[in-house]
Amino acid sequence: MPTSTVTSKGQTTIPKEIREHLHLKPGDRVEFVMDEDGRVMVLAATVDVAELAGMLKPPAKPVTLEEMAQAVRKRGGRR
């Protein structure tokens, strides 16, 4: 299990194995998330836009800009 030492300023170095696993590069940001059990997770907060490709399903059928505008008008700002 990779470990790291905390300095008197509260700083630490993320072990190489963890940096590689999270694909972290200099300048990237990380998030620290605490769960209900008191465990802390380190997550990469910087996401390359290219990694987002393919996350959304394509629309069931292609729509035109006019059809989109019509749908927005029909909804009329209701939530």
WOMO-V229608 format. One record per backbone hydrogen bond with DSSP energy under -0.5 kcal/mol. NH is the residue of the N-H (numbers start at 1). CO is the residue of the C=O. E is the energy in kcal/mol with one decimal. If there is no record, write none. Layout:
BEGIN
nh=(NH,NH)
co=(CO,CO)
e=(E,E)
END
This chain:
BEGIN
nh=(7,10,18,19,20,21,22,23,24,28,31,33,33,35,38,41,43,43,45,46,47,51,52,53,55,68,69,70,71,72,73,74,75,76,77,78)
co=(11,7,15,15,16,17,18,20,19,25,43,31,41,39,35,33,31,41,29,29,45,48,49,50,52,64,65,66,67,68,69,70,71,72,72,75)
e=(-3.1,-2.0,-0.7,-2.5,-2.8,-1.9,-2.4,-0.9,-2.7,-2.4,-2.9,-0.5,-2.7,-2.4,-1.9,-3.1,-2.8,-0.6,-2.6,-1.0,-0.6,-2.1,-1.7,-0.9,-1.9,-2.0,-2.7,-2.6,-2.1,-2.2,-2.6,-2.6,-2.0,-1.8,-0.6,-1.4)
END
